[in-house]
């Protein structure tokens, strides 16, 4: 009987692992909400849980927007805060608890300062510290921040770009103020020219920091000591065989079983048009891929695996990689892309092998502004739009893919125009809506008509527009498309009410 019981338990465990893997392979993104932002070009998004409430911080040019996120993925605006000198963007943002007090640390990119905000009880912010760049630090065009908790103290590691590249550490005091500990100026050996991504691993009680060098096309590892000082361990440069590091961009990591990995993406220099922005112009274009490095016992990085972009993936111009979940010794990753304007879901196995799951075209570029967050076991992604003038932040639920095979999506927009709108204004508004069919290829069909119901339940709505899309990707592209946004802005002043319904049908 014991043998049968043991066999049954082993079988159940095996079956649960298979089902979990199958569920992981079938994940998809479903947008839940979107809201306006005050900050232009939302380039950084982070999240934090305080007293059971979930808060989202979105940093753009000039401002930080604060929202509360509920268990359905709905955002509620809380407050808005100006950055120092109304500069920015708030490129690097990280929230953490320092000896009982919650802080948000912000790298004000073109303000050349690090701002510390205390997170108040309702999630809003109060600035408590401002550290300006000096000749001894590397805060000019500050971009990336990483809080590292050591035995007795916490330290803020800072990476920058363009002006005075290098790596710096600051001790974080209980009041949120920062004291400079050490700076290491970039040189020909280490990859700290344009640190756009950082991550830490603890190995055998020791702490290691990993950085990506955007301008010098590589990754570096550093040992961090209890006093906040650090030393270089090893450095890996781009090549055309087992790594893709030209324009090394997002850096993250995960531990799976006994293995620790560092995951590195890149936005290739090929995609930058600004003259003189790329320092090393003799770079080699050999495609796009996500590179996996295994961490050895000494904390050094070892090239391990690459997942190359192809016609089934959206990996062109990677700007942010988030760990969505870690279960059963496998991780689900989300890759935000600027050039593909998408979020690509990937699976990383315990053996360090990456495989694609699904992707969603967001309809806007993602430029560092992507954050994974969990509420009551449900995984969400929050993305900021990098499109100038769009000023939106969106939430997505990560869930099992719904079978849409053989179906199309109907998007119904019912409008009521203001009573003082002239006939010409209404006709122009209708024409502007209908013209979207010729401007947005993702619209398969568009028809419209005037309400003809006599049942008395129209709520005063008079015009009905029905659009057809082939999939979720097409709807997202349409929703955030510049022509659609332009049309909404144009006709918005004469609209008194609107009802939007979507449904899937064969």
C-alpha positions in Angstrom: 0.0 0.0 0.0 2.9 2.4 0.8 4.4 1.7 -2.6 1.1 2.5 -4.3 0.7 5.7 -2.3 4.3 6.8 -3.0 3.8 6.0 -6.7 0.5 8.0 -6.8 2.2 11.0 -5.1 5.1 11.0 -7.6 2.6 10.7 -10.5 0.6 13.6 -9.2 3.7 15.7 -8.8 4.8 14.8 -12.3 1.4 15.6 -13.7 1.3 19.0 -11.9 4.7 19.9 -13.4 3.6 19.0 -16.9 0.4 21.0 -16.5 2.4 24.0 -15.1 4.7 23.8 -18.1 1.8 23.6 -20.5 0.2 26.6 -18.8 3.5 28.5 -19.0 3.8 27.8 -22.7 0.2 29.1 -23.3 0.5 32.5 -21.5 -0.7 35.7 -23.2 -1.1 39.4 -22.4 -4.5 41.0 -22.0 -4.8 44.8 -21.5 -6.8 45.8 -18.5 -6.6 49.5 -18.3 -4.8 52.7 -19.5 -4.6 56.1 -18.1 -3.1 59.5 -19.0 0.2 60.7 -17.6 1.4 64.2 -16.9 5.0 63.3 -17.7 5.8 63.2 -21.4 7.4 60.1 -22.9 7.0 57.7 -20.0 10.4 56.1 -19.9 10.4 54.5 -16.5 7.9 52.5 -14.5 8.2 50.9 -11.1 5.9 49.6 -8.4 5.7 49.2 -4.6 3.5 47.7 -2.0 2.9 49.8 1.2 0.4 48.7 3.9 -1.2 46.3 1.6 -1.8 48.9 -1.2 -0.2 48.5 -4.6 1.3 51.7 -6.1 2.7 52.4 -9.6 5.2 55.2 -10.2 5.6 56.4 -13.8 8.4 58.7 -14.6 8.5 60.9 -17.7 10.0 64.3 -18.8 9.3 66.8 -16.0 7.0 64.7 -13.8 6.3 61.5 -11.8 2.8 60.2 -11.8 1.5 58.0 -9.0 -1.3 55.5 -9.3 -2.9 52.8 -7.2 -3.3 49.4 -8.8 -6.2 47.1 -7.9 -6.5 43.3 -8.2 -8.2 43.7 -11.6 -5.4 45.7 -13.0 -7.3 49.0 -12.9 -5.3 52.2 -12.2 -6.5 55.0 -10.0 -4.5 58.3 -10.2 -3.2 59.4 -6.8 -0.8 62.4 -7.4 1.7 64.1 -9.7 5.1 65.4 -8.7 7.5 67.7 -10.5 11.1 66.7 -11.0 14.0 68.9 -10.1 14.1 71.9 -12.5 11.2 70.2 -14.4 13.9 68.2 -16.1 14.1 64.4 -16.5 13.1 62.1 -17.7 12.9 60.1 -14.5 14.9 57.4 -16.2 16.0 55.2 -13.3 13.5 54.6 -10.5 13.6 52.1 -7.6 11.5 51.9 -4.5 12.7 50.3 -1.3 12.5 50.2 2.5 15.4 51.6 4.4 15.2 50.7 8.1 11.4 51.1 8.3 10.9 54.1 5.9 9.8 53.7 2.3 11.6 55.7 -0.3 11.6 56.2 -4.1 15.0 56.9 -5.6 14.9 58.7 -9.0 17.7 59.3 -11.5 16.8 62.7 -13.1 18.6 62.1 -16.4 19.1 65.6 -17.8 18.8 67.2 -14.4 22.0 65.4 -13.5 20.8 64.7 -10.0 19.5 61.8 -7.9 16.3 62.6 -6.1 15.0 60.8 -3.0 11.3 60.9 -2.3 9.6 59.6 0.8 6.6 57.4 0.0 3.7 58.7 2.1 0.8 56.7 3.5 -1.4 57.3 0.4 1.4 56.5 -2.0 2.2 60.2 -2.9 5.7 61.5 -2.7 7.7 64.1 -0.6 11.2 65.0 -1.7 13.7 64.6 1.1 17.1 64.6 -0.7 18.8 65.9 -3.8 22.3 64.9 -4.8 23.9 66.8 -7.7 26.6 65.6 -10.0 30.3 66.5 -9.2 33.7 65.9 -10.7 34.1 62.9 -8.4 30.8 61.1 -9.2 29.1 59.8 -12.3 25.7 61.3 -12.1 25.8 63.3 -15.3 22.9 61.9 -17.5 22.1 59.5 -14.7 20.1 56.6 -16.0 20.1 53.4 -13.8 19.7 52.8 -10.1 20.1 49.7 -8.0 19.6 49.4 -4.2 21.9 46.8 -2.6 21.3 45.7 0.9 24.5 44.6 2.8 25.0 43.3 6.3 24.6 46.6 8.1 23.7 49.3 5.5 22.0 49.8 2.2 23.7 51.4 -0.8 22.5 53.0 -4.0 24.5 52.1 -7.1 24.2 54.6 -10.0 25.1 54.3 -13.6 25.0 57.0 -16.3 25.6 57.8 -19.9 27.3 60.1 -22.3 28.9 62.8 -20.2 31.1 61.2 -17.5 30.5 57.4 -17.7 31.3 55.2 -14.7 29.8 53.4 -11.7 29.2 55.0 -8.3 27.9 53.9 -4.9 26.2 56.0 -2.2 25.3 55.0 1.4 21.6 55.4 2.0 20.8 57.0 5.4 17.6 56.4 7.4 16.3 59.8 6.3 16.9 59.0 2.6 19.9 61.2 2.2 22.9 59.9 0.3 26.6 59.9 1.1 29.2 59.2 -1.6 31.2 56.1 -1.0 33.1 55.2 -4.2 33.2 55.9 -8.0 34.9 54.0 -10.7 35.6 55.9 -13.9 34.9 54.0 -17.1 38.0 52.7 -18.9 38.9 50.4 -21.8 38.6 47.3 -19.7 35.2 47.6 -17.9 31.8 48.0 -19.4 30.3 51.0 -17.6 30.0 53.5 -20.5 26.2 53.8 -20.5 25.0 51.6 -17.7 21.4 51.1 -18.7 20.8 47.9 -16.8 22.1 46.5 -13.4 21.3 43.4 -11.3 22.7 41.7 -8.2 23.1 38.1 -7.2 24.3 36.7 -3.8 26.6 33.7 -4.1 28.0 31.9 -1.0 27.2 34.9 1.1 28.9 37.4 -1.3 27.2 40.1 -3.3 27.9 40.7 -7.0 26.6 43.5 -9.2 26.3 43.1 -13.0 26.2 46.0 -15.4 25.6 46.5 -19.1 27.7 49.0 -21.1 25.6 50.5 -23.8 28.3 52.5 -25.5 31.2 50.0 -25.0 29.1 46.9 -26.0 29.6 44.5 -23.1 28.8 43.4 -19.6 30.8 43.5 -16.4 30.6 41.9 -13.0 31.7 43.5 -9.7 32.1 42.3 -6.1 30.3 44.5 -3.6 31.7 44.7 0.0 29.9 45.5 3.2 31.2 49.1 3.2 29.6 49.8 -0.2 32.9 49.7 -2.1 33.4 47.4 -5.1 35.9 45.8 -7.4 35.8 44.5 -11.0 35.6 40.7 -11.4 35.3 40.0 -15.1 34.2 41.6 -18.4 32.7 40.2 -21.5 32.5 42.1 -24.9 30.2 41.6 -27.9 31.1 39.1 -30.5 29.3 37.5 -33.5 29.1 33.9 -32.1 27.7 33.4 -28.6 26.5 36.8 -27.4 24.6 39.9 -28.6 25.8 42.9 -26.8 26.0 45.8 -29.3 24.1 48.5 -27.4 23.8 46.4 -24.2 20.6 47.6 -22.6 18.4 45.8 -20.1 20.0 43.6 -17.5 18.2 41.3 -15.1 18.7 37.9 -13.5 17.1 34.9 -11.8 18.1 31.9 -9.8 16.7 28.5 -10.9 17.6 25.5 -8.9 21.3 25.6 -8.2 21.9 27.9 -11.2 22.1 31.6 -11.3 21.7 33.5 -14.5 22.1 37.0 -15.8 19.8 38.0 -18.8 21.0 40.7 -21.1 19.1 42.4 -24.0 20.3 45.1 -26.4 19.1 47.9 -28.5 21.5 47.7 -31.4 23.4 50.8 -32.4 22.0 50.3 -35.9 18.7 51.6 -34.6 20.0 55.0 -33.5 19.9 57.9 -36.0 21.3 60.7 -33.9 24.6 61.8 -35.4 27.5 61.5 -33.1 25.5 59.7 -30.4 27.2 56.3 -30.8 30.8 56.6 -29.7 32.2 53.4 -31.4 30.9 53.5 -35.0 32.8 50.3 -36.1 30.2 48.0 -34.5 29.1 44.9 -36.2 25.4 44.2 -36.9 24.7 40.5 -36.5 21.0 40.5 -35.6 19.0 40.7 -32.4 18.9 38.2 -29.6 18.6 37.9 -25.8 21.8 36.6 -24.2 21.9 34.3 -21.2 25.0 34.3 -18.9 25.6 31.7 -16.2 27.2 32.9 -13.0 30.1 30.8 -11.8 31.1 30.2 -8.1 33.3 33.3 -8.1 30.6 35.6 -9.4 31.9 35.9 -12.9 29.8 35.7 -16.0 30.1 32.9 -18.5 28.3 33.0 -21.9 25.6 30.3 -21.9 22.8 30.7 -24.4 21.2 33.0 -26.9 17.7 33.3 -28.3 17.8 34.9 -31.7 15.0 37.0 -33.1 13.0 35.5 -36.0 9.7 36.0 -37.7 7.9 34.5 -34.7 9.3 36.8 -32.1 9.4 40.5 -31.3 12.9 41.2 -30.0 14.1 44.1 -32.1 15.2 47.0 -29.9 15.0 45.5 -26.4 14.8 48.1 -23.7 13.5 46.3 -20.6 13.4 42.7 -19.4 11.2 41.9 -16.4 10.9 38.6 -14.5 7.2 37.9 -14.4 7.2 34.8 -12.3 9.5 32.0 -11.1 7.8 28.6 -10.4 8.9 25.0 -10.6 12.5 26.1 -11.4 11.5 27.9 -14.6 11.0 31.6 -15.1 8.6 33.6 -17.3 10.2 36.8 -18.7 8.7 39.8 -20.4 10.8 41.8 -23.0 9.7 45.3 -23.8 10.9 46.5 -27.2 11.2 50.0 -28.7 11.5 49.1 -32.4 9.0 46.2 -32.4 6.7 48.2 -30.1 5.7 44.9 -28.3 6.0 42.9 -25.2 7.4 39.4 -25.8 6.9 36.7 -23.3 9.7 34.1 -22.9 10.4 31.0 -20.8 13.8 30.3 -19.2 14.3 26.7 -18.1 16.4 25.5 -15.2 19.1 24.6 -17.7 19.3 28.2 -18.9 17.5 27.7 -22.2 15.2 30.4 -23.5 12.1 29.8 -25.6 9.4 32.1 -26.9 5.8 31.9 -25.6 3.6 34.7 -27.1 3.8 38.4 -27.7 1.4 41.4 -27.8 2.0 44.4 -30.0 1.3 47.3 -27.7 0.8 50.0 -30.3 3.5 52.2 -28.7 7.2 52.0 -28.2 8.5 50.8 -24.8 11.6 52.6 -23.6 12.7 51.2 -20.3 9.1 51.7 -18.9 8.0 48.1 -18.2 7.3 46.6 -14.8 6.1 43.2 -13.6 3.9 43.2 -10.5 1.8 40.5 -8.7 -1.4 40.9 -6.7 -3.0 37.9 -5.0 -1.2 35.5 -7.3 -2.1 37.3 -10.5 0.7 38.5 -12.6 0.5 41.9 -14.3 2.7 44.1 -16.5 2.6 47.8 -16.5 4.0 49.6 -19.6 4.6 53.3 -20.3 4.2 54.7 -23.8 7.3 56.3 -25.2 5.5 58.0 -28.1 5.8 61.7 -27.8 2.5 63.3 -27.1 0.7 60.0 -26.4 1.2 60.2 -22.6 -0.3 56.9 -21.6 0.4 54.1 -19.2 -1.3 50.7 -19.6 -1.7 47.6 -17.5 -1.8 44.0 -18.8 -2.8 40.7 -17.2 -0.6 37.7 -17.9 -2.9 34.8 -18.2 -3.7 31.6 -20.1 -4.2 32.3 -23.8 -7.8 32.3 -24.9 -8.6 30.3 -28.1 -9.6 32.8 -30.7 -9.1 30.4 -33.7 -11.5 31.3 -36.5 -12.8 34.4 -34.8 -12.5 38.1 -35.5 -12.9 41.0 -33.1 -15.7 43.6 -33.5 -15.1 47.0 -31.9 -18.3 49.0 -31.6 -18.2 52.7 -30.9 -21.5 54.5 -30.2 -21.4 58.3 -30.0 -23.6 61.2 -29.1 -22.7 64.6 -30.3 -23.3 67.8 -28.3 -26.5 69.6 -29.0 -24.6 72.8 -30.1 -22.4 70.9 -32.6 -23.1 72.1 -36.1 -24.1 69.8 -38.9 -20.7 70.5 -40.6 -18.8 69.6 -37.4 -20.7 66.3 -37.1 -20.1 65.4 -40.8 -16.4 66.3 -40.5 -16.2 64.1 -37.3 -17.9 61.1 -39.1 -15.5 61.5 -42.1 -12.5 61.7 -39.8 -13.6 58.4 -38.1 -14.3 56.6 -41.4 -10.9 57.8 -42.9 -9.1 55.7 -40.3 -9.7 52.7 -42.5 -7.3 54.2 -45.0 -4.7 55.2 -42.4 -4.5 52.2 -40.1 -3.9 48.9 -42.0 -4.9 46.8 -39.0 -8.5 47.8 -39.5 -9.9 45.0 -41.6 -13.3 46.6 -42.1 -15.2 49.7 -40.9 -18.9 50.5 -41.3 -21.1 53.0 -39.7 -24.7 54.2 -39.5 -27.3 56.3 -37.8 -29.4 54.9 -35.0 -32.7 53.6 -36.2 -34.1 51.9 -33.0 -37.5 53.0 -31.7 -37.4 51.0 -28.5 -36.3 53.9 -26.4 -33.1 52.3 -25.0 -30.5 54.1 -27.0 -29.5 56.5 -24.1 -29.4 59.3 -26.7 -26.6 57.7 -28.8 -27.0 58.5 -32.4 -24.0 57.3 -34.4 -22.7 53.7 -34.4 -19.2 52.7 -35.9 -18.2 49.1 -36.1 -14.6 48.1 -36.8 -13.2 44.6 -37.4 -9.8 43.4 -36.3 -8.2 40.0 -36.8 -6.6 39.8 -33.3 -5.6 41.5 -30.1 -2.4 42.9 -31.7 -4.4 44.8 -34.3 -6.7 46.3 -31.7 -3.8 47.6 -29.6 -2.1 49.1 -32.7 -5.3 50.9 -33.6 -6.0 52.1 -30.1 -2.7 53.8 -29.6 -2.1 54.7 -33.3 -1.2 58.3 -33.9 -4.0 58.7 -36.4 -6.6 57.4 -34.0 -5.3 59.6 -31.2 -5.3 62.6 -33.6 -8.9 61.8 -34.5 -10.0 61.5 -30.8 -8.4 64.8 -30.1 -10.1 66.5 -33.0 -13.6 65.3 -32.4 -13.5 65.1 -28.6 -14.7 68.6 -28.0 -18.1 67.9 -29.7 -18.7 64.5 -28.1 -21.2 64.4 -25.2 -21.2 60.7 -24.6 -19.7 57.4 -25.8 -20.3 53.7 -25.4 -17.6 51.2 -26.5 -18.2 47.4 -26.7 -15.9 44.7 -28.1 -16.8 41.1 -28.9 -15.4 38.1 -30.7 -17.3 36.3 -33.4 -16.9 34.0 -36.3 
